[in-house]
Amino acid sequence: MLEGLGYRVLAASNGTEALSQAISYERPIELLVSDVIIPGMNGRELAGQITAIRPGTRVLYASGYTEDAITPRGLIDPEAPFLSKPFSPDVLARKVRAVLDG
């Protein structure tokens, strides 16, 4: 969906792979879109590691769980941008743009 909107996308199947790509990728990474629950680590841990090596990277979380179920467990920052699954391509596009413009 995001590539169709003109964004360059680095896809990863787990947190370790995403972190490895973030370390080796030579261009800026403006936005991390991560599920809250991912293999190898949770999305908040991944975001913390990526933003530590790439300050300024913004984060957008997505999950099949509601925000009310995730936030109290400390899986995401209560102020973090969040998308509840399922979402439409239009909703994703607007949210990504809002986070990048924020």
OpenMM code with the backbone's topology and positions (N, CA, C; nanometers):
from openmm import Vec3, app, unit

residues = "MET LEU GLU GLY LEU GLY TYR ARG VAL LEU ALA ALA SER ASN GLY THR GLU ALA LEU SER GLN ALA ILE SER TYR GLU ARG PRO ILE GLU LEU LEU VAL SER ASP VAL ILE ILE PRO GLY MET ASN GLY ARG GLU LEU ALA GLY GLN ILE THR ALA ILE ARG PRO GLY THR ARG VAL LEU TYR ALA SER GLY TYR THR GLU ASP ALA ILE THR PRO ARG GLY LEU ILE ASP PRO GLU ALA PRO PHE LEU SER LYS PRO PHE SER PRO ASP VAL LEU ALA ARG LYS VAL ARG ALA VAL LEU ASP GLY".split()
positions = [
    Vec3(0.0824, -0.1195, 0.0000),
    Vec3(0.0000, 0.0000, 0.0000),
    Vec3(0.0864, 0.1254, 0.0000),
    Vec3(0.1864, 0.1280, 0.0848),
    Vec3(0.2687, 0.2483, 0.0965),
    Vec3(0.3559, 0.2706, -0.0269),
    Vec3(0.4061, 0.1634, -0.0849),
    Vec3(0.4839, 0.1785, -0.2078),
    Vec3(0.3981, 0.2369, -0.3191),
    Vec3(0.2725, 0.1987, -0.3230),
    Vec3(0.1804, 0.2525, -0.4225),
    Vec3(0.1565, 0.4015, -0.4054),
    Vec3(0.1813, 0.4527, -0.2877),
    Vec3(0.1664, 0.5959, -0.2595),
    Vec3(0.2972, 0.6722, -0.2793),
    Vec3(0.4020, 0.6004, -0.3206),
    Vec3(0.5291, 0.6658, -0.3481),
    Vec3(0.6313, 0.6595, -0.2368),
    Vec3(0.6003, 0.5892, -0.1287),
    Vec3(0.6960, 0.5762, -0.0196),
    Vec3(0.7924, 0.4620, -0.0484),
    Vec3(0.9160, 0.4756, -0.0037),
    Vec3(1.0129, 0.3662, -0.0105),
    Vec3(0.9930, 0.2833, 0.1155),
    Vec3(0.9800, 0.1533, 0.1007),
    Vec3(0.9476, 0.0649, 0.2129),
    Vec3(1.0570, -0.0392, 0.2314),
    Vec3(1.1010, -0.0544, 0.3547),
    Vec3(1.1886, -0.1639, 0.3936),
    Vec3(1.1020, -0.2608, 0.4729),
    Vec3(1.0840, -0.3804, 0.4228),
    Vec3(0.9982, -0.4779, 0.4897),
    Vec3(1.0832, -0.5751, 0.5707),
    Vec3(1.0335, -0.6126, 0.6876),
    Vec3(1.1028, -0.7078, 0.7735),
    Vec3(0.9995, -0.8012, 0.8344),
    Vec3(1.0388, -0.9263, 0.8535),
    Vec3(0.9453, -1.0245, 0.9086),
    Vec3(0.9546, -1.0370, 1.0601),
    Vec3(1.0555, -0.9732, 1.1201),
    Vec3(1.0687, -0.9777, 1.2660),
    Vec3(1.1525, -0.8587, 1.3132),
    Vec3(1.1606, -0.8419, 1.4433),
    Vec3(1.2316, -0.7287, 1.4997),
    Vec3(1.3803, -0.7298, 1.4705),
    Vec3(1.4415, -0.8454, 1.4762),
    Vec3(1.5850, -0.8555, 1.4510),
    Vec3(1.6175, -0.8134, 1.3081),
    Vec3(1.5381, -0.8586, 1.2140),
    Vec3(1.5583, -0.8219, 1.0736),
    Vec3(1.5369, -0.6717, 1.0536),
    Vec3(1.4356, -0.6163, 1.1165),
    Vec3(1.4095, -0.4728, 1.1045),
    Vec3(1.5258, -0.3920, 1.1615),
    Vec3(1.5772, -0.4326, 1.2760),
    Vec3(1.6890, -0.3628, 1.3377),
    Vec3(1.8135, -0.3715, 1.2500),
    Vec3(1.8393, -0.4880, 1.1939),
    Vec3(1.9537, -0.5061, 1.1056),
    Vec3(1.9440, -0.4140, 0.9833),
    Vec3(1.8245, -0.4042, 0.9268),
    Vec3(1.8060, -0.3153, 0.8120),
    Vec3(1.8257, -0.1696, 0.8520),
    Vec3(1.7773, -0.1324, 0.9681),
    Vec3(1.7921, 0.0054, 1.0144),
    Vec3(1.9392, 0.0407, 1.0338),
    Vec3(2.0178, -0.0549, 1.0772),
    Vec3(2.1605, -0.0315, 1.0981),
    Vec3(2.2337, -0.0173, 0.9654),
    Vec3(2.1997, -0.1016, 0.8697),
    Vec3(2.2762, -0.1041, 0.7448),
    Vec3(2.2225, -0.0118, 0.6353),
    Vec3(2.1004, 0.0334, 0.6461),
    Vec3(2.0419, 0.1186, 0.5425),
    Vec3(2.1130, 0.2529, 0.5410),
    Vec3(2.1514, 0.2981, 0.4240),
    Vec3(2.2351, 0.4173, 0.4142),
    Vec3(2.1584, 0.5484, 0.4040),
    Vec3(2.0296, 0.5423, 0.3829),
    Vec3(1.9502, 0.6646, 0.3705),
    Vec3(1.8736, 0.6886, 0.5006),
    Vec3(1.8185, 0.8074, 0.5175),
    Vec3(1.7371, 0.8324, 0.6380),
    Vec3(1.6138, 0.7428, 0.6428),
    Vec3(1.5732, 0.7082, 0.7611),
    Vec3(1.4475, 0.6373, 0.7830),
    Vec3(1.3579, 0.7340, 0.8575),
    Vec3(1.2562, 0.7805, 0.7909),
    Vec3(1.1700, 0.8834, 0.8483),
    Vec3(1.0609, 0.8267, 0.9376),
    Vec3(1.0166, 0.7038, 0.9071),
    Vec3(0.9040, 0.6462, 0.9807),
    Vec3(0.9201, 0.4958, 0.9956),
    Vec3(0.8997, 0.4493, 1.1179),
    Vec3(0.8911, 0.3064, 1.1456),
    Vec3(0.7438, 0.2752, 1.1663),
    Vec3(0.6908, 0.1854, 1.0853),
    Vec3(0.5551, 0.1343, 1.1056),
    Vec3(0.5727, -0.0069, 1.1589),
    Vec3(0.5280, -0.0297, 1.2815),
    Vec3(0.5500, -0.1588, 1.3454),
    Vec3(0.4237, -0.2091, 1.4121),
    Vec3(0.4029, -0.3380, 1.3999),
    Vec3(0.2991, -0.4008, 1.4797),
    Vec3(0.3455, -0.3942, 1.6248),
    Vec3(0.2523, -0.3973, 1.7158),
    Vec3(0.2880, -0.3938, 1.8574),
    Vec3(0.3504, -0.5268, 1.8990),
    Vec3(0.2959, -0.6351, 1.8502),
    Vec3(0.3465, -0.7685, 1.8827),
    Vec3(0.4158, -0.8229, 1.7579),
    Vec3(0.5484, -0.8415, 1.7684),
    Vec3(0.6262, -0.8937, 1.6564),
    Vec3(0.7209, -1.0021, 1.7073),
    Vec3(0.7613, -1.0945, 1.6192),
    Vec3(0.8552, -1.1985, 1.6623),
    Vec3(0.9892, -1.1389, 1.7074),
    Vec3(1.0398, -1.1879, 1.8176),
    Vec3(1.1722, -1.1500, 1.8642),
    Vec3(1.1754, -1.0379, 1.9654),
    Vec3(1.0785, -0.9480, 1.9617),
    Vec3(1.0705, -0.8370, 2.0562),
    Vec3(0.9375, -0.7685, 2.0321),
    Vec3(0.8973, -0.6799, 2.1204),
    Vec3(0.7723, -0.6099, 2.0907),
    Vec3(0.8034, -0.4806, 2.0151),
    Vec3(0.7016, -0.4202, 1.9598),
    Vec3(0.7184, -0.3013, 1.8786),
    Vec3(0.7822, -0.1855, 1.9530),
    Vec3(0.7508, -0.1715, 2.0812),
    Vec3(0.8097, -0.0622, 2.1596),
    Vec3(0.9596, -0.0827, 2.1761),
    Vec3(1.0019, -0.2062, 2.1994),
    Vec3(1.1453, -0.2355, 2.2103),
    Vec3(1.2156, -0.2058, 2.0780),
    Vec3(1.1546, -0.2487, 1.9676),
    Vec3(1.2118, -0.2223, 1.8363),
    Vec3(1.2226, -0.0724, 1.8118),
    Vec3(1.1165, -0.0001, 1.8399),
    Vec3(1.1172, 0.1449, 1.8191),
    Vec3(1.2259, 0.2112, 1.9028),
    Vec3(1.2420, 0.1672, 2.0268),
    Vec3(1.3449, 0.2241, 2.1123),
    Vec3(1.4849, 0.2024, 2.0572),
    Vec3(1.5093, 0.0846, 2.0052),
    Vec3(1.6415, 0.0546, 1.9504),
    Vec3(1.6666, 0.1312, 1.8211),
    Vec3(1.5650, 0.1383, 1.7360),
    Vec3(1.5825, 0.2091, 1.6090),
    Vec3(1.5978, 0.3594, 1.6323),
    Vec3(1.5163, 0.4164, 1.7179),
    Vec3(1.5282, 0.5609, 1.7412),
    Vec3(1.6571, 0.5959, 1.8157),
    Vec3(1.7145, 0.5010, 1.8863),
    Vec3(1.8440, 0.5256, 1.9521),
    Vec3(1.9556, 0.5390, 1.8490),
    Vec3(1.9496, 0.4590, 1.7432),
    Vec3(2.0544, 0.4666, 1.6399),
    Vec3(2.0178, 0.5624, 1.5276),
    Vec3(1.8888, 0.5950, 1.5178),
    Vec3(1.8419, 0.6869, 1.4147),
    Vec3(1.7470, 0.7890, 1.4764),
    Vec3(1.8026, 0.8827, 1.5524),
    Vec3(1.7182, 0.9846, 1.6153),
    Vec3(1.6365, 1.0588, 1.5088),
    Vec3(1.5178, 1.0925, 1.5450),
    Vec3(1.4308, 1.1626, 1.4505),
    Vec3(1.3379, 1.0714, 1.3735),
    Vec3(1.3613, 0.9406, 1.3816),
    Vec3(1.2693, 0.8467, 1.3171),
    Vec3(1.1383, 0.8482, 1.3947),
    Vec3(1.0307, 0.8698, 1.3245),
    Vec3(0.8988, 0.8685, 1.3884),
    Vec3(0.8455, 0.7265, 1.3887),
    Vec3(0.7490, 0.7007, 1.4766),
    Vec3(0.6974, 0.5649, 1.4939),
    Vec3(0.5452, 0.5663, 1.4863),
    Vec3(0.4925, 0.4696, 1.4122),
    Vec3(0.3485, 0.4449, 1.4034),
    Vec3(0.3267, 0.2981, 1.4355),
    Vec3(0.2455, 0.2715, 1.5376),
    Vec3(0.2155, 0.1344, 1.5762),
    Vec3(0.0829, 0.0904, 1.5159),
    Vec3(0.0726, -0.0392, 1.4915),
    Vec3(-0.0523, -0.1001, 1.4463),
    Vec3(-0.0730, -0.2289, 1.5244),
    Vec3(-0.2005, -0.2649, 1.5444),
    Vec3(-0.2285, -0.3898, 1.6149),
    Vec3(-0.3718, -0.4334, 1.5927),
    Vec3(-0.3921, -0.5615, 1.6016),
    Vec3(-0.5263, -0.6172, 1.6014),
    Vec3(-0.5940, -0.6009, 1.7359),
    Vec3(-0.5146, -0.5710, 1.8381),
    Vec3(-0.5691, -0.5405, 1.9700),
    Vec3(-0.6059, -0.3928, 1.9746),
    Vec3(-0.7018, -0.3585, 2.0560),
    Vec3(-0.7403, -0.2177, 2.0669),
    Vec3(-0.6339, -0.1411, 2.1456),
    Vec3(-0.6301, -0.0123, 2.1236),
    Vec3(-0.5356, 0.0731, 2.1950),
    Vec3(-0.5591, 0.0660, 2.3457),
    Vec3(-0.6869, 0.0547, 2.3860),
    Vec3(-0.7209, 0.0439, 2.5283),
    Vec3(-0.6646, -0.0826, 2.5917),
    Vec3(-0.6481, -0.1889, 2.5125),
    Vec3(-0.5936, -0.3138, 2.5652),
    Vec3(-0.4413, -0.3125, 2.5702),
    Vec3(-0.3794, -0.2330, 2.4840),
    Vec3(-0.2336, -0.2331, 2.4711),
    Vec3(-0.1670, -0.1307, 2.5624),
    Vec3(-0.2187, -0.0104, 2.5654),
    Vec3(-0.1541, 0.0998, 2.6382),
    Vec3(-0.1353, 0.0703, 2.7869),
    Vec3(-0.2368, 0.0180, 2.8580),
    Vec3(-0.2159, -0.0077, 3.0019),
    Vec3(-0.1073, -0.1115, 3.0305),
    Vec3(-0.0776, -0.1951, 2.9352),
    Vec3(0.0250, -0.2984, 2.9545),
    Vec3(0.1657, -0.2464, 2.9247),
    Vec3(0.1751, -0.1204, 2.8841),
    Vec3(0.3050, -0.0602, 2.8573),
    Vec3(0.3662, -0.1024, 2.7255),
    Vec3(0.2850, -0.1598, 2.6365),
    Vec3(0.3385, -0.2050, 2.5084),
    Vec3(0.3619, -0.0904, 2.4107),
    Vec3(0.2957, 0.0229, 2.4330),
    Vec3(0.3235, 0.1430, 2.3552),
    Vec3(0.3117, 0.2635, 2.4474),
    Vec3(0.3761, 0.3692, 2.4080),
    Vec3(0.3636, 0.4964, 2.4786),
    Vec3(0.2208, 0.5459, 2.4569),
    Vec3(0.1530, 0.5922, 2.5599),
    Vec3(0.0143, 0.6386, 2.5444),
    Vec3(-0.0017, 0.7518, 2.4427),
    Vec3(0.1042, 0.8249, 2.4164),
    Vec3(0.0985, 0.9353, 2.3207),
    Vec3(0.1365, 0.8923, 2.1791),
    Vec3(0.1773, 0.7673, 2.1602),
    Vec3(0.2256, 0.7206, 2.0301),
    Vec3(0.1116, 0.7085, 1.9298),
    Vec3(0.1389, 0.7440, 1.8049),
    Vec3(0.0390, 0.7227, 1.7000),
    Vec3(0.0081, 0.5732, 1.6871),
    Vec3(-0.1201, 0.5422, 1.6683),
    Vec3(-0.1651, 0.4033, 1.6698),
    Vec3(-0.2759, 0.3820, 1.5673),
    Vec3(-0.2702, 0.2689, 1.4985),
    Vec3(-0.3756, 0.2256, 1.4074),
    Vec3(-0.4267, 0.0901, 1.4528),
    Vec3(-0.5571, 0.0790, 1.4671),
    Vec3(-0.6188, -0.0474, 1.5033),
    Vec3(-0.6538, -0.1239, 1.3753),
    Vec3(-0.6123, -0.2504, 1.3689),
    Vec3(-0.6431, -0.3345, 1.2531),
    Vec3(-0.7854, -0.3862, 1.2643),
    Vec3(-0.8508, -0.4101, 1.1562),
    Vec3(-0.8074, -0.3799, 1.0199),
    Vec3(-0.8268, -0.2324, 0.9882),
    Vec3(-0.7501, -0.1823, 0.8931),
    Vec3(-0.7666, -0.0445, 0.8485),
    Vec3(-0.7609, -0.0434, 0.6955),
    Vec3(-0.8211, 0.0566, 0.6386),
    Vec3(-0.8254, 0.0686, 0.4929),
    Vec3(-0.6982, 0.1373, 0.4433),
    Vec3(-0.6683, 0.1234, 0.3159),
    Vec3(-0.5535, 0.1950, 0.2597),
    Vec3(-0.5640, 0.3464, 0.2799),
    Vec3(-0.6837, 0.4013, 0.2714),
    Vec3(-0.7010, 0.5456, 0.2910),
    Vec3(-0.6685, 0.5869, 0.4340),
    Vec3(-0.7119, 0.5079, 0.5298),
    Vec3(-0.6830, 0.5379, 0.6705),
    Vec3(-0.5322, 0.5306, 0.6951),
    Vec3(-0.4670, 0.4290, 0.6412),
    Vec3(-0.3222, 0.4161, 0.6556),
    Vec3(-0.2521, 0.5360, 0.5925),
    Vec3(-0.2917, 0.5723, 0.4737),
    Vec3(-0.2285, 0.6849, 0.4038),
    Vec3(-0.2421, 0.8144, 0.4834),
    Vec3(-0.3608, 0.8407, 0.5365),
    Vec3(-0.3812, 0.9631, 0.6147),
    Vec3(-0.3001, 0.9621, 0.7433),
    Vec3(-0.2947, 0.8479, 0.8090),
    Vec3(-0.2223, 0.8387, 0.9362),
    Vec3(-0.0714, 0.8541, 0.9139),
    Vec3(-0.0183, 0.7892, 0.8108),
    Vec3(0.1239, 0.8010, 0.7794),
    Vec3(0.1578, 0.9477, 0.7498),
    Vec3(0.0769, 1.0107, 0.6686),
    Vec3(0.1017, 1.1517, 0.6339),
    Vec3(0.0956, 1.2394, 0.7587),
    Vec3(-0.0014, 1.2135, 0.8447),
    Vec3(-0.0164, 1.2928, 0.9679),
    Vec3(0.1051, 1.2754, 1.0585),
    Vec3(0.1541, 1.1541, 1.0713),
    Vec3(0.2706, 1.1298, 1.1563),
    Vec3(0.3954, 1.1957, 1.0962),
    Vec3(0.4122, 1.1847, 0.9667),
    Vec3(0.5283, 1.2469, 0.9023),
    Vec3(0.5213, 1.3997, 0.9093),
    Vec3(0.4027, 1.4533, 0.9009),
    Vec3(0.3862, 1.5992, 0.9057),
    Vec3(0.3865, 1.6531, 1.0480),
    Vec3(0.3649, 1.5637, 1.1456),
    Vec3(0.3505, 1.6039, 1.2848),
    Vec3(0.4760, 1.6578, 1.3404),
] * unit.nanometer
topology = app.Topology()
chain = topology.addChain("A")
for resn in residues:
    res = topology.addResidue(resn, chain)
    for name in ("N", "CA", "C"):
        topology.addAtom(name, app.Element.getBySymbol(name[0]), res)
